[in-house]
Amino acid sequence: MPRQLKLGAFLMATGHHVAAWRHPDVPADAGLDFAHYKHLAQIAEAAKFDALFIADSLAAPIGDIASRMARSEHFEPLTLLSALSVVTERIGLIATATTSYNEPYHVARKFASLEHLSGGRSGWNLVTSDNAAEAQNFGRDQHIGHADRYSRAREFHRVVTGLWDSWEDDAFVRDKLGGTYYQPEKVHVLDHVGEHFRVKGPLSVARSPQGQPVIVQAGSSEAGRELAAETAEVVFTAQTSLAGAQAFYADLKGRLGRYGRSTDSLKIMPGVFVVVGRTESEAQEKYETFQQLVEPEVGVALLGRMLGNFDLSKYPLHGPLPELPLTESGQQSRQALLTELAGRENLSLAELGRKIAGGRGHYSVIGTAQQIADRLQEWFENGAADGFNVLVPHLPGGLEDFASEVVPELQRRGLFRTEYEGRTLRENLGLRRPGNRFV
């Protein structure tokens, strides 16, 4: 079968544009409206998306600027996806859970439960927290430093995946006549003792339909790339150009060999922010409608957060992006990307904040279904992507546009499926089912 691209629907309540909640077609209370998410999930599944992708933050933004953004209320991702598993059948369910402010046993148990609830459709987006405010919700005065976050993440991954192998696939026989519920020789105690964690095990959930949930990773710094090469099966990255995406793709795929991995064991799916119109001018008009709703201070506040939790309010709006130290609390790769963008396009602080108000630094395509498909095909066929995580400005309208216009165009070109290949997320992504490490 010819290689086909993979698609994730990155859902963010009202949409990815920071001003989307102010648009008349967007339900402003979407963050806690399950019917809204159910509708989105069913749109994406009907369009044969591989997965829904839900981000997370463990700190609610507050203050004057935050009061003008719809980012302070949202469902806990695993709870939401557990509910969505009941109203969907094939689409994957990927939730973000940080390794910085969780415990491995909790994460392993929750995702294993989602695995069984969904029949093998779960994925864990393994992240190190980039929001410094989270630290104060977990008994810390200071955020964990960048290097320590990745050291903790690597060990966290080892513990979680080890716990997922606690039981062999056929351990639970549940033999009523013989009186044997499980075979004792087929349970394995992890007994992990490491730098950051001591975890005995075993897990209190049987091995999952997929063997293990799919591991997704979203870091693009040097430490993030190395962690992804060692652990990830899907990588979500922000790239602003074809050349940059090609370099990232080649670099990350090139690291797999030293971990004994093949290049097809990892799917690289850059984010792409899309605005769809029947004509290019209509798409631009749609986009400008959202841009006009962006208050300069809100755009700059978003920019400061994306650059690595910097307060930019003391700098002039129409001045250049100031020189900033390398972030220890945020995403170093995103800081580098946005700093390079500001210099390349000679953008003021306000202009840069407005520019990232929709895609937050991801590649943006504004145009017709054919134009968008052209760009996705170009990246896919030229060593820049195995698929894409799709960001739309507003929900549900932006997702409806992509599903009804862009997906059929990709299908006509033979670039995207017309039916799901299987019932599990691994089957649909073309990833192997991992064996149990203890067998």
Secondary structure as UniProt FT lines:
FT   STRAND          6..11
FT   TURN            13..14
FT   TURN            18..19
FT   HELIX           20..22
FT   TURN            24..25
FT   TURN            28..29
FT   HELIX           30..32
FT   HELIX           34..46
FT   TURN            47..48
FT   STRAND          51..54
FT   TURN            64..65
FT   HELIX           66..68
FT   HELIX           77..86
FT   STRAND          92..98
FT   HELIX           104..118
FT   STRAND          122..127
FT   HELIX           132..137
FT   TURN            138..139
FT   HELIX           146..164
FT   TURN            169..170
FT   STRAND          172..175
FT   TURN            176..179
FT   STRAND          180..182
FT   HELIX           184..186
FT   STRAND          192..193
FT   STRAND          198..199
FT   TURN            209..210
FT   STRAND          214..217
FT   HELIX           222..231
FT   STRAND          234..237
FT   HELIX           242..255
FT   HELIX           256..259
FT   HELIX           263..265
FT   STRAND          267..276
FT   HELIX           280..291
FT   TURN            292..293
FT   HELIX           296..308
FT   TURN            313..314
FT   TURN            317..318
FT   HELIX           332..345
FT   HELIX           349..355
FT   TURN            356..361
FT   STRAND          363..367
FT   HELIX           369..381
FT   TURN            382..383
FT   STRAND          387..391
FT   TURN            395..396
FT   HELIX           397..401
FT   HELIX           402..406
FT   HELIX           407..412
FT   TURN            413..414
FT   HELIX           425..429
FT   TURN            437..438
//
